[in-house]
Amino acid sequence: MIRNHNRPFPASVIYPDAIYSIRGRGKKLYLTFDDGPDPESTPRILDILDAHGAKATFFCTGSKVLASPALFARIASEGHLTGNHGYSHLNGLKTPVRTYCADVFRGRDITCSNLFRPPYGRLRRRQYRILERSMQIVFWSVMPYDFDQTLTADESYNILMRRLKPGSVIVLHDTPSGTALQYLDRFLKNAMDDGWSFGLVDDSLTLT
């Protein structure tokens, strides 16, 4: 498996106007979670974030929001930001343009968010051009592959810690099968002890 732990390529070249990191806010990180809400992992993630007073951005899948509406409401009620991760978690490179965009718009209607993160970080140029008219596309700058079952939790954690920079947008996964929950508490403690703070992806954005 080829791993790219930094901003996704070639997206960063093809879509330069998308968000990959957020500069100008000091020693601040932007923690994001994809693929939830999940009845098993989301409550645990929220409890850990609350224990450290940290906020995060959750890019939620529309079908899972409908399955767990109270959990989705809890994310927002605790001061976290919710974004759109599509309705069905489609791969844009394998999906016709019209089908893909309709799925994303359906996800937007459910999450009520104009922040969109493409599942797998993959979408076609035409899909991007349609979606960017009404949404802010958000990728990432740090990918520790917490979903990769061939990496241990310690290996994923070490990848994350080595790549932190001011303004980093970190992507983890809100799934019980990932390793993020095994090190999230340790990561937040060590990052905060080192002077990092955590912000929401829309801290410096004006969304329409």
PyMOL commands that place a pseudoatom at each C-alpha (Angstrom):
pseudoatom trace, name=CA, resn=MET, resi=1, chain=A, elem=C, hetatm=0, pos=[0.000, 0.000, 0.000]
pseudoatom trace, name=CA, resn=ILE, resi=2, chain=A, elem=C, hetatm=0, pos=[1.385, 3.404, -1.011]
pseudoatom trace, name=CA, resn=ARG, resi=3, chain=A, elem=C, hetatm=0, pos=[0.869, 5.909, 1.786]
pseudoatom trace, name=CA, resn=ASN, resi=4, chain=A, elem=C, hetatm=0, pos=[0.939, 9.688, 1.544]
pseudoatom trace, name=CA, resn=HIS, resi=5, chain=A, elem=C, hetatm=0, pos=[0.930, 11.113, 5.054]
pseudoatom trace, name=CA, resn=ASN, resi=6, chain=A, elem=C, hetatm=0, pos=[0.712, 14.735, 3.911]
pseudoatom trace, name=CA, resn=ARG, resi=7, chain=A, elem=C, hetatm=0, pos=[-1.779, 16.643, 1.747]
pseudoatom trace, name=CA, resn=PRO, resi=8, chain=A, elem=C, hetatm=0, pos=[-3.366, 14.387, -0.879]
pseudoatom trace, name=CA, resn=PHE, resi=9, chain=A, elem=C, hetatm=0, pos=[-1.729, 14.258, -4.288]
pseudoatom trace, name=CA, resn=PRO, resi=10, chain=A, elem=C, hetatm=0, pos=[-2.686, 15.071, -7.023]
pseudoatom trace, name=CA, resn=ALA, resi=11, chain=A, elem=C, hetatm=0, pos=[-5.655, 16.861, -5.424]
pseudoatom trace, name=CA, resn=SER, resi=12, chain=A, elem=C, hetatm=0, pos=[-3.391, 19.573, -3.992]
pseudoatom trace, name=CA, resn=VAL, resi=13, chain=A, elem=C, hetatm=0, pos=[-2.212, 20.388, -7.516]
pseudoatom trace, name=CA, resn=ILE, resi=14, chain=A, elem=C, hetatm=0, pos=[-5.525, 20.041, -9.344]
pseudoatom trace, name=CA, resn=TYR, resi=15, chain=A, elem=C, hetatm=0, pos=[-7.639, 21.812, -6.714]
pseudoatom trace, name=CA, resn=PRO, resi=16, chain=A, elem=C, hetatm=0, pos=[-5.448, 24.578, -5.264]
pseudoatom trace, name=CA, resn=ASP, resi=17, chain=A, elem=C, hetatm=0, pos=[-8.453, 26.510, -3.906]
pseudoatom trace, name=CA, resn=ALA, resi=18, chain=A, elem=C, hetatm=0, pos=[-9.503, 23.715, -1.552]
pseudoatom trace, name=CA, resn=ILE, resi=19, chain=A, elem=C, hetatm=0, pos=[-8.533, 23.792, 2.134]
pseudoatom trace, name=CA, resn=TYR, resi=20, chain=A, elem=C, hetatm=0, pos=[-5.517, 21.691, 3.124]
pseudoatom trace, name=CA, resn=SER, resi=21, chain=A, elem=C, hetatm=0, pos=[-4.234, 23.642, 6.132]
pseudoatom trace, name=CA, resn=ILE, resi=22, chain=A, elem=C, hetatm=0, pos=[-5.214, 26.843, 7.936]
pseudoatom trace, name=CA, resn=ARG, resi=23, chain=A, elem=C, hetatm=0, pos=[-2.477, 29.399, 8.440]
pseudoatom trace, name=CA, resn=GLY, resi=24, chain=A, elem=C, hetatm=0, pos=[-2.107, 32.494, 10.555]
pseudoatom trace, name=CA, resn=ARG, resi=25, chain=A, elem=C, hetatm=0, pos=[-3.624, 31.249, 13.810]
pseudoatom trace, name=CA, resn=GLY, resi=26, chain=A, elem=C, hetatm=0, pos=[-0.502, 30.547, 15.837]
pseudoatom trace, name=CA, resn=LYS, resi=27, chain=A, elem=C, hetatm=0, pos=[0.302, 27.148, 17.262]
pseudoatom trace, name=CA, resn=LYS, resi=28, chain=A, elem=C, hetatm=0, pos=[-3.102, 25.695, 16.432]
pseudoatom trace, name=CA, resn=LEU, resi=29, chain=A, elem=C, hetatm=0, pos=[-4.169, 22.350, 14.986]
pseudoatom trace, name=CA, resn=TYR, resi=30, chain=A, elem=C, hetatm=0, pos=[-7.433, 21.369, 13.325]
pseudoatom trace, name=CA, resn=LEU, resi=31, chain=A, elem=C, hetatm=0, pos=[-8.578, 17.894, 14.286]
pseudoatom trace, name=CA, resn=THR, resi=32, chain=A, elem=C, hetatm=0, pos=[-11.167, 16.293, 12.018]
pseudoatom trace, name=CA, resn=PHE, resi=33, chain=A, elem=C, hetatm=0, pos=[-13.003, 12.966, 12.005]
pseudoatom trace, name=CA, resn=ASP, resi=34, chain=A, elem=C, hetatm=0, pos=[-14.512, 11.258, 8.956]
pseudoatom trace, name=CA, resn=ASP, resi=35, chain=A, elem=C, hetatm=0, pos=[-17.178, 8.581, 8.428]
pseudoatom trace, name=CA, resn=GLY, resi=36, chain=A, elem=C, hetatm=0, pos=[-19.391, 8.973, 11.515]
pseudoatom trace, name=CA, resn=PRO, resi=37, chain=A, elem=C, hetatm=0, pos=[-21.463, 9.266, 13.487]
pseudoatom trace, name=CA, resn=ASP, resi=38, chain=A, elem=C, hetatm=0, pos=[-20.953, 5.760, 14.827]
pseudoatom trace, name=CA, resn=PRO, resi=39, chain=A, elem=C, hetatm=0, pos=[-22.848, 4.474, 17.896]
pseudoatom trace, name=CA, resn=GLU, resi=40, chain=A, elem=C, hetatm=0, pos=[-19.755, 2.711, 19.242]
pseudoatom trace, name=CA, resn=SER, resi=41, chain=A, elem=C, hetatm=0, pos=[-16.884, 5.090, 18.530]
pseudoatom trace, name=CA, resn=THR, resi=42, chain=A, elem=C, hetatm=0, pos=[-18.443, 8.579, 18.441]
pseudoatom trace, name=CA, resn=PRO, resi=43, chain=A, elem=C, hetatm=0, pos=[-19.497, 8.718, 22.121]
pseudoatom trace, name=CA, resn=ARG, resi=44, chain=A, elem=C, hetatm=0, pos=[-16.007, 7.644, 23.173]
pseudoatom trace, name=CA, resn=ILE, resi=45, chain=A, elem=C, hetatm=0, pos=[-14.386, 10.251, 20.946]
pseudoatom trace, name=CA, resn=LEU, resi=46, chain=A, elem=C, hetatm=0, pos=[-16.678, 12.953, 22.325]
pseudoatom trace, name=CA, resn=ASP, resi=47, chain=A, elem=C, hetatm=0, pos=[-15.913, 11.933, 25.908]
pseudoatom trace, name=CA, resn=ILE, resi=48, chain=A, elem=C, hetatm=0, pos=[-12.164, 12.142, 25.286]
pseudoatom trace, name=CA, resn=LEU, resi=49, chain=A, elem=C, hetatm=0, pos=[-12.445, 15.523, 23.570]
pseudoatom trace, name=CA, resn=ASP, resi=50, chain=A, elem=C, hetatm=0, pos=[-14.552, 16.830, 26.449]
pseudoatom trace, name=CA, resn=ALA, resi=51, chain=A, elem=C, hetatm=0, pos=[-12.035, 15.609, 29.018]
pseudoatom trace, name=CA, resn=HIS, resi=52, chain=A, elem=C, hetatm=0, pos=[-9.354, 17.745, 27.354]
pseudoatom trace, name=CA, resn=GLY, resi=53, chain=A, elem=C, hetatm=0, pos=[-11.566, 20.698, 26.452]
pseudoatom trace, name=CA, resn=ALA, resi=54, chain=A, elem=C, hetatm=0, pos=[-10.723, 20.193, 22.760]
pseudoatom trace, name=CA, resn=LYS, resi=55, chain=A, elem=C, hetatm=0, pos=[-12.978, 20.866, 19.786]
pseudoatom trace, name=CA, resn=ALA, resi=56, chain=A, elem=C, hetatm=0, pos=[-13.017, 19.004, 16.478]
pseudoatom trace, name=CA, resn=THR, resi=57, chain=A, elem=C, hetatm=0, pos=[-14.748, 18.982, 13.113]
pseudoatom trace, name=CA, resn=PHE, resi=58, chain=A, elem=C, hetatm=0, pos=[-16.784, 15.883, 12.233]
pseudoatom trace, name=CA, resn=PHE, resi=59, chain=A, elem=C, hetatm=0, pos=[-17.353, 15.205, 8.538]
pseudoatom trace, name=CA, resn=CYS, resi=60, chain=A, elem=C, hetatm=0, pos=[-20.466, 13.052, 8.760]
pseudoatom trace, name=CA, resn=THR, resi=61, chain=A, elem=C, hetatm=0, pos=[-21.984, 10.621, 6.291]
pseudoatom trace, name=CA, resn=GLY, resi=62, chain=A, elem=C, hetatm=0, pos=[-25.634, 11.446, 5.647]
pseudoatom trace, name=CA, resn=SER, resi=63, chain=A, elem=C, hetatm=0, pos=[-26.918, 7.880, 5.856]
pseudoatom trace, name=CA, resn=LYS, resi=64, chain=A, elem=C, hetatm=0, pos=[-25.276, 7.471, 9.269]
pseudoatom trace, name=CA, resn=VAL, resi=65, chain=A, elem=C, hetatm=0, pos=[-26.722, 10.771, 10.495]
pseudoatom trace, name=CA, resn=LEU, resi=66, chain=A, elem=C, hetatm=0, pos=[-30.205, 9.467, 9.678]
pseudoatom trace, name=CA, resn=ALA, resi=67, chain=A, elem=C, hetatm=0, pos=[-29.396, 6.253, 11.555]
pseudoatom trace, name=CA, resn=SER, resi=68, chain=A, elem=C, hetatm=0, pos=[-28.125, 8.123, 14.656]
pseudoatom trace, name=CA, resn=PRO, resi=69, chain=A, elem=C, hetatm=0, pos=[-29.740, 11.585, 14.727]
pseudoatom trace, name=CA, resn=ALA, resi=70, chain=A, elem=C, hetatm=0, pos=[-29.349, 12.019, 18.497]
pseudoatom trace, name=CA, resn=LEU, resi=71, chain=A, elem=C, hetatm=0, pos=[-25.626, 11.315, 18.230]
pseudoatom trace, name=CA, resn=PHE, resi=72, chain=A, elem=C, hetatm=0, pos=[-25.307, 13.851, 15.428]
pseudoatom trace, name=CA, resn=ALA, resi=73, chain=A, elem=C, hetatm=0, pos=[-27.124, 16.380, 17.598]
pseudoatom trace, name=CA, resn=ARG, resi=74, chain=A, elem=C, hetatm=0, pos=[-24.757, 15.643, 20.485]
pseudoatom trace, name=CA, resn=ILE, resi=75, chain=A, elem=C, hetatm=0, pos=[-21.731, 16.491, 18.334]
pseudoatom trace, name=CA, resn=ALA, resi=76, chain=A, elem=C, hetatm=0, pos=[-23.104, 19.958, 17.631]
pseudoatom trace, name=CA, resn=SER, resi=77, chain=A, elem=C, hetatm=0, pos=[-24.457, 20.527, 21.145]
pseudoatom trace, name=CA, resn=GLU, resi=78, chain=A, elem=C, hetatm=0, pos=[-20.993, 19.989, 22.622]
pseudoatom trace, name=CA, resn=GLY, resi=79, chain=A, elem=C, hetatm=0, pos=[-19.507, 22.743, 20.488]
pseudoatom trace, name=CA, resn=HIS, resi=80, chain=A, elem=C, hetatm=0, pos=[-17.995, 20.724, 17.688]
pseudoatom trace, name=CA, resn=LEU, resi=81, chain=A, elem=C, hetatm=0, pos=[-18.419, 21.531, 14.017]
pseudoatom trace, name=CA, resn=THR, resi=82, chain=A, elem=C, hetatm=0, pos=[-20.210, 19.194, 11.628]
pseudoatom trace, name=CA, resn=GLY, resi=83, chain=A, elem=C, hetatm=0, pos=[-19.426, 18.897, 7.929]
pseudoatom trace, name=CA, resn=ASN, resi=84, chain=A, elem=C, hetatm=0, pos=[-20.673, 16.904, 4.959]
pseudoatom trace, name=CA, resn=HIS, resi=85, chain=A, elem=C, hetatm=0, pos=[-18.997, 13.656, 3.892]
pseudoatom trace, name=CA, resn=GLY, resi=86, chain=A, elem=C, hetatm=0, pos=[-21.617, 12.767, 1.297]
pseudoatom trace, name=CA, resn=TYR, resi=87, chain=A, elem=C, hetatm=0, pos=[-24.672, 10.628, 1.818]
pseudoatom trace, name=CA, resn=SER, resi=88, chain=A, elem=C, hetatm=0, pos=[-23.309, 7.244, 0.705]
pseudoatom trace, name=CA, resn=HIS, resi=89, chain=A, elem=C, hetatm=0, pos=[-19.509, 7.674, 0.982]
pseudoatom trace, name=CA, resn=LEU, resi=90, chain=A, elem=C, hetatm=0, pos=[-18.962, 7.369, -2.756]
pseudoatom trace, name=CA, resn=ASN, resi=91, chain=A, elem=C, hetatm=0, pos=[-15.621, 7.340, -4.541]
pseudoatom trace, name=CA, resn=GLY, resi=92, chain=A, elem=C, hetatm=0, pos=[-15.784, 10.230, -6.998]
pseudoatom trace, name=CA, resn=LEU, resi=93, chain=A, elem=C, hetatm=0, pos=[-13.384, 8.596, -9.437]
pseudoatom trace, name=CA, resn=LYS, resi=94, chain=A, elem=C, hetatm=0, pos=[-15.678, 5.585, -9.748]
pseudoatom trace, name=CA, resn=THR, resi=95, chain=A, elem=C, hetatm=0, pos=[-19.012, 7.439, -9.822]
pseudoatom trace, name=CA, resn=PRO, resi=96, chain=A, elem=C, hetatm=0, pos=[-20.684, 9.377, -12.669]
pseudoatom trace, name=CA, resn=VAL, resi=97, chain=A, elem=C, hetatm=0, pos=[-20.628, 13.134, -12.147]
pseudoatom trace, name=CA, resn=ARG, resi=98, chain=A, elem=C, hetatm=0, pos=[-24.378, 13.591, -11.785]
pseudoatom trace, name=CA, resn=THR, resi=99, chain=A, elem=C, hetatm=0, pos=[-24.772, 10.644, -9.394]
pseudoatom trace, name=CA, resn=TYR, resi=100, chain=A, elem=C, hetatm=0, pos=[-21.866, 11.789, -7.249]
pseudoatom trace, name=CA, resn=CYS, resi=101, chain=A, elem=C, hetatm=0, pos=[-22.973, 15.398, -6.983]
pseudoatom trace, name=CA, resn=ALA, resi=102, chain=A, elem=C, hetatm=0, pos=[-26.555, 14.388, -6.173]
pseudoatom trace, name=CA, resn=ASP, resi=103, chain=A, elem=C, hetatm=0, pos=[-25.228, 12.219, -3.348]
pseudoatom trace, name=CA, resn=VAL, resi=104, chain=A, elem=C, hetatm=0, pos=[-23.137, 15.104, -1.984]
pseudoatom trace, name=CA, resn=PHE, resi=105, chain=A, elem=C, hetatm=0, pos=[-26.073, 17.516, -2.155]
pseudoatom trace, name=CA, resn=ARG, resi=106, chain=A, elem=C, hetatm=0, pos=[-28.228, 14.988, -0.309]
pseudoatom trace, name=CA, resn=GLY, resi=107, chain=A, elem=C, hetatm=0, pos=[-25.540, 14.780, 2.369]
pseudoatom trace, name=CA, resn=ARG, resi=108, chain=A, elem=C, hetatm=0, pos=[-25.491, 18.568, 2.587]
pseudoatom trace, name=CA, resn=ASP, resi=109, chain=A, elem=C, hetatm=0, pos=[-29.253, 18.707, 3.106]
pseudoatom trace, name=CA, resn=ILE, resi=110, chain=A, elem=C, hetatm=0, pos=[-28.960, 16.281, 6.012]
pseudoatom trace, name=CA, resn=THR, resi=111, chain=A, elem=C, hetatm=0, pos=[-25.855, 17.722, 7.688]
pseudoatom trace, name=CA, resn=CYS, resi=112, chain=A, elem=C, hetatm=0, pos=[-26.858, 21.336, 6.923]
pseudoatom trace, name=CA, resn=SER, resi=113, chain=A, elem=C, hetatm=0, pos=[-23.218, 22.118, 6.189]
pseudoatom trace, name=CA, resn=ASN, resi=114, chain=A, elem=C, hetatm=0, pos=[-21.461, 23.765, 3.257]
pseudoatom trace, name=CA, resn=LEU, resi=115, chain=A, elem=C, hetatm=0, pos=[-18.160, 22.194, 4.327]
pseudoatom trace, name=CA, resn=PHE, resi=116, chain=A, elem=C, hetatm=0, pos=[-17.516, 19.094, 2.238]
pseudoatom trace, name=CA, resn=ARG, resi=117, chain=A, elem=C, hetatm=0, pos=[-14.760, 16.517, 2.460]
pseudoatom trace, name=CA, resn=PRO, resi=118, chain=A, elem=C, hetatm=0, pos=[-14.663, 14.070, -0.458]
pseudoatom trace, name=CA, resn=PRO, resi=119, chain=A, elem=C, hetatm=0, pos=[-14.666, 10.435, 0.697]
pseudoatom trace, name=CA, resn=TYR, resi=120, chain=A, elem=C, hetatm=0, pos=[-11.249, 8.880, 0.014]
pseudoatom trace, name=CA, resn=GLY, resi=121, chain=A, elem=C, hetatm=0, pos=[-10.099, 12.380, -1.019]
pseudoatom trace, name=CA, resn=ARG, resi=122, chain=A, elem=C, hetatm=0, pos=[-11.092, 11.486, -4.578]
pseudoatom trace, name=CA, resn=LEU, resi=123, chain=A, elem=C, hetatm=0, pos=[-13.264, 13.371, -7.008]
pseudoatom trace, name=CA, resn=ARG, resi=124, chain=A, elem=C, hetatm=0, pos=[-13.162, 14.392, -10.639]
pseudoatom trace, name=CA, resn=ARG, resi=125, chain=A, elem=C, hetatm=0, pos=[-12.410, 17.881, -11.852]
pseudoatom trace, name=CA, resn=ARG, resi=126, chain=A, elem=C, hetatm=0, pos=[-15.974, 18.324, -13.125]
pseudoatom trace, name=CA, resn=GLN, resi=127, chain=A, elem=C, hetatm=0, pos=[-17.409, 17.191, -9.783]
pseudoatom trace, name=CA, resn=TYR, resi=128, chain=A, elem=C, hetatm=0, pos=[-15.173, 19.655, -7.987]
pseudoatom trace, name=CA, resn=ARG, resi=129, chain=A, elem=C, hetatm=0, pos=[-16.182, 22.534, -10.242]
pseudoatom trace, name=CA, resn=ILE, resi=130, chain=A, elem=C, hetatm=0, pos=[-19.877, 21.887, -9.613]
pseudoatom trace, name=CA, resn=LEU, resi=131, chain=A, elem=C, hetatm=0, pos=[-19.531, 21.462, -5.851]
pseudoatom trace, name=CA, resn=GLU, resi=132, chain=A, elem=C, hetatm=0, pos=[-17.224, 24.413, -5.234]
pseudoatom trace, name=CA, resn=ARG, resi=133, chain=A, elem=C, hetatm=0, pos=[-19.939, 26.801, -6.422]
pseudoatom trace, name=CA, resn=SER, resi=134, chain=A, elem=C, hetatm=0, pos=[-21.827, 26.342, -3.160]
pseudoatom trace, name=CA, resn=MET, resi=135, chain=A, elem=C, hetatm=0, pos=[-19.441, 24.483, -0.847]
pseudoatom trace, name=CA, resn=GLN, resi=136, chain=A, elem=C, hetatm=0, pos=[-15.979, 24.798, 0.643]
pseudoatom trace, name=CA, resn=ILE, resi=137, chain=A, elem=C, hetatm=0, pos=[-13.999, 21.659, -0.195]
pseudoatom trace, name=CA, resn=VAL, resi=138, chain=A, elem=C, hetatm=0, pos=[-11.797, 20.526, 2.699]
pseudoatom trace, name=CA, resn=PHE, resi=139, chain=A, elem=C, hetatm=0, pos=[-8.972, 18.014, 2.368]
pseudoatom trace, name=CA, resn=TRP, resi=140, chain=A, elem=C, hetatm=0, pos=[-6.160, 17.664, 4.956]
pseudoatom trace, name=CA, resn=SER, resi=141, chain=A, elem=C, hetatm=0, pos=[-2.441, 18.089, 5.505]
pseudoatom trace, name=CA, resn=VAL, resi=142, chain=A, elem=C, hetatm=0, pos=[-1.797, 15.211, 7.957]
pseudoatom trace, name=CA, resn=MET, resi=143, chain=A, elem=C, hetatm=0, pos=[-3.000, 11.657, 7.344]
pseudoatom trace, name=CA, resn=PRO, resi=144, chain=A, elem=C, hetatm=0, pos=[-1.749, 9.113, 9.936]
pseudoatom trace, name=CA, resn=TYR, resi=145, chain=A, elem=C, hetatm=0, pos=[-3.642, 6.192, 8.348]
pseudoatom trace, name=CA, resn=ASP, resi=146, chain=A, elem=C, hetatm=0, pos=[-5.486, 5.244, 11.519]
pseudoatom trace, name=CA, resn=PHE, resi=147, chain=A, elem=C, hetatm=0, pos=[-7.820, 3.134, 9.314]
pseudoatom trace, name=CA, resn=ASP, resi=148, chain=A, elem=C, hetatm=0, pos=[-4.963, 0.979, 7.972]
pseudoatom trace, name=CA, resn=GLN, resi=149, chain=A, elem=C, hetatm=0, pos=[-5.068, -2.373, 9.746]
pseudoatom trace, name=CA, resn=THR, resi=150, chain=A, elem=C, hetatm=0, pos=[-1.447, -3.093, 8.780]
pseudoatom trace, name=CA, resn=LEU, resi=151, chain=A, elem=C, hetatm=0, pos=[-0.269, -0.225, 11.006]
pseudoatom trace, name=CA, resn=THR, resi=152, chain=A, elem=C, hetatm=0, pos=[-0.271, -0.465, 14.777]
pseudoatom trace, name=CA, resn=ALA, resi=153, chain=A, elem=C, hetatm=0, pos=[-1.749, 2.303, 16.900]
pseudoatom trace, name=CA, resn=ASP, resi=154, chain=A, elem=C, hetatm=0, pos=[1.766, 3.355, 17.953]
pseudoatom trace, name=CA, resn=GLU, resi=155, chain=A, elem=C, hetatm=0, pos=[2.914, 3.572, 14.347]
pseudoatom trace, name=CA, resn=SER, resi=156, chain=A, elem=C, hetatm=0, pos=[-0.064, 5.731, 13.399]
pseudoatom trace, name=CA, resn=TYR, resi=157, chain=A, elem=C, hetatm=0, pos=[0.466, 7.920, 16.471]
pseudoatom trace, name=CA, resn=ASN, resi=158, chain=A, elem=C, hetatm=0, pos=[4.141, 8.435, 15.647]
pseudoatom trace, name=CA, resn=ILE, resi=159, chain=A, elem=C, hetatm=0, pos=[3.286, 9.426, 12.062]
pseudoatom trace, name=CA, resn=LEU, resi=160, chain=A, elem=C, hetatm=0, pos=[0.872, 12.007, 13.424]
pseudoatom trace, name=CA, resn=MET, resi=161, chain=A, elem=C, hetatm=0, pos=[3.273, 13.491, 15.971]
pseudoatom trace, name=CA, resn=ARG, resi=162, chain=A, elem=C, hetatm=0, pos=[6.126, 13.805, 13.476]
pseudoatom trace, name=CA, resn=ARG, resi=163, chain=A, elem=C, hetatm=0, pos=[4.064, 15.794, 10.990]
pseudoatom trace, name=CA, resn=LEU, resi=164, chain=A, elem=C, hetatm=0, pos=[2.453, 18.437, 13.166]
pseudoatom trace, name=CA, resn=LYS, resi=165, chain=A, elem=C, hetatm=0, pos=[2.850, 22.010, 11.921]
pseudoatom trace, name=CA, resn=PRO, resi=166, chain=A, elem=C, hetatm=0, pos=[0.979, 25.212, 12.741]
pseudoatom trace, name=CA, resn=GLY, resi=167, chain=A, elem=C, hetatm=0, pos=[-2.321, 25.101, 10.889]
pseudoatom trace, name=CA, resn=SER, resi=168, chain=A, elem=C, hetatm=0, pos=[-2.281, 21.349, 10.217]
pseudoatom trace, name=CA, resn=VAL, resi=169, chain=A, elem=C, hetatm=0, pos=[-5.645, 19.849, 9.312]
pseudoatom trace, name=CA, resn=ILE, resi=170, chain=A, elem=C, hetatm=0, pos=[-5.541, 16.306, 10.711]
pseudoatom trace, name=CA, resn=VAL, resi=171, chain=A, elem=C, hetatm=0, pos=[-7.852, 13.571, 9.466]
pseudoatom trace, name=CA, resn=LEU, resi=172, chain=A, elem=C, hetatm=0, pos=[-8.793, 10.669, 11.719]
pseudoatom trace, name=CA, resn=HIS, resi=173, chain=A, elem=C, hetatm=0, pos=[-11.684, 8.257, 11.350]
pseudoatom trace, name=CA, resn=ASP, resi=174, chain=A, elem=C, hetatm=0, pos=[-14.771, 7.890, 13.493]
pseudoatom trace, name=CA, resn=THR, resi=175, chain=A, elem=C, hetatm=0, pos=[-14.999, 4.116, 13.209]
pseudoatom trace, name=CA, resn=PRO, resi=176, chain=A, elem=C, hetatm=0, pos=[-14.613, 1.315, 15.761]
pseudoatom trace, name=CA, resn=SER, resi=177, chain=A, elem=C, hetatm=0, pos=[-12.176, -0.549, 13.512]
pseudoatom trace, name=CA, resn=GLY, resi=178, chain=A, elem=C, hetatm=0, pos=[-9.617, 2.270, 13.364]
pseudoatom trace, name=CA, resn=THR, resi=179, chain=A, elem=C, hetatm=0, pos=[-6.769, 2.854, 15.789]
pseudoatom trace, name=CA, resn=ALA, resi=180, chain=A, elem=C, hetatm=0, pos=[-7.407, 6.540, 16.548]
pseudoatom trace, name=CA, resn=LEU, resi=181, chain=A, elem=C, hetatm=0, pos=[-9.315, 5.772, 19.738]
pseudoatom trace, name=CA, resn=GLN, resi=182, chain=A, elem=C, hetatm=0, pos=[-6.311, 3.874, 21.066]
pseudoatom trace, name=CA, resn=TYR, resi=183, chain=A, elem=C, hetatm=0, pos=[-4.162, 7.009, 21.072]
pseudoatom trace, name=CA, resn=LEU, resi=184, chain=A, elem=C, hetatm=0, pos=[-6.538, 9.994, 20.962]
pseudoatom trace, name=CA, resn=ASP, resi=185, chain=A, elem=C, hetatm=0, pos=[-6.294, 10.665, 24.708]
pseudoatom trace, name=CA, resn=ARG, resi=186, chain=A, elem=C, hetatm=0, pos=[-2.491, 10.425, 24.617]
pseudoatom trace, name=CA, resn=PHE, resi=187, chain=A, elem=C, hetatm=0, pos=[-2.293, 12.625, 21.537]
pseudoatom trace, name=CA, resn=LEU, resi=188, chain=A, elem=C, hetatm=0, pos=[-4.417, 15.401, 23.024]
pseudoatom trace, name=CA, resn=LYS, resi=189, chain=A, elem=C, hetatm=0, pos=[-2.509, 15.378, 26.301]
pseudoatom trace, name=CA, resn=ASN, resi=190, chain=A, elem=C, hetatm=0, pos=[0.936, 15.433, 24.706]
pseudoatom trace, name=CA, resn=ALA, resi=191, chain=A, elem=C, hetatm=0, pos=[-0.026, 18.005, 22.067]
pseudoatom trace, name=CA, resn=MET, resi=192, chain=A, elem=C, hetatm=0, pos=[-1.497, 20.368, 24.661]
pseudoatom trace, name=CA, resn=ASP, resi=193, chain=A, elem=C, hetatm=0, pos=[1.478, 19.878, 26.971]
pseudoatom trace, name=CA, resn=ASP, resi=194, chain=A, elem=C, hetatm=0, pos=[3.617, 20.956, 24.021]
pseudoatom trace, name=CA, resn=GLY, resi=195, chain=A, elem=C, hetatm=0, pos=[1.618, 24.155, 23.606]
pseudoatom trace, name=CA, resn=TRP, resi=196, chain=A, elem=C, hetatm=0, pos=[-0.755, 23.193, 20.805]
pseudoatom trace, name=CA, resn=SER, resi=197, chain=A, elem=C, hetatm=0, pos=[-4.389, 24.264, 20.838]
pseudoatom trace, name=CA, resn=PHE, resi=198, chain=A, elem=C, hetatm=0, pos=[-7.261, 22.977, 18.714]
pseudoatom trace, name=CA, resn=GLY, resi=199, chain=A, elem=C, hetatm=0, pos=[-9.608, 24.944, 16.486]
pseudoatom trace, name=CA, resn=LEU, resi=200, chain=A, elem=C, hetatm=0, pos=[-12.536, 24.337, 14.178]
pseudoatom trace, name=CA, resn=VAL, resi=201, chain=A, elem=C, hetatm=0, pos=[-12.069, 24.221, 10.415]
pseudoatom trace, name=CA, resn=ASP, resi=202, chain=A, elem=C, hetatm=0, pos=[-14.316, 27.241, 9.909]
pseudoatom trace, name=CA, resn=ASP, resi=203, chain=A, elem=C, hetatm=0, pos=[-12.259, 29.438, 12.285]
pseudoatom trace, name=CA, resn=SER, resi=204, chain=A, elem=C, hetatm=0, pos=[-10.996, 31.620, 9.453]
pseudoatom trace, name=CA, resn=LEU, resi=205, chain=A, elem=C, hetatm=0, pos=[-13.471, 30.851, 6.684]
pseudoatom trace, name=CA, resn=THR, resi=206, chain=A, elem=C, hetatm=0, pos=[-16.402, 32.831, 5.392]
pseudoatom trace, name=CA, resn=LEU, resi=207, chain=A, elem=C, hetatm=0, pos=[-18.889, 30.336, 4.013]
pseudoatom trace, name=CA, resn=THR, resi=208, chain=A, elem=C, hetatm=0, pos=[-21.795, 31.208, 1.742]
for i in range(1, 208): cmd.bond("trace and resi %d" % i, "trace and resi %d" % (i + 1))
show_as sticks, trace
zoom trace
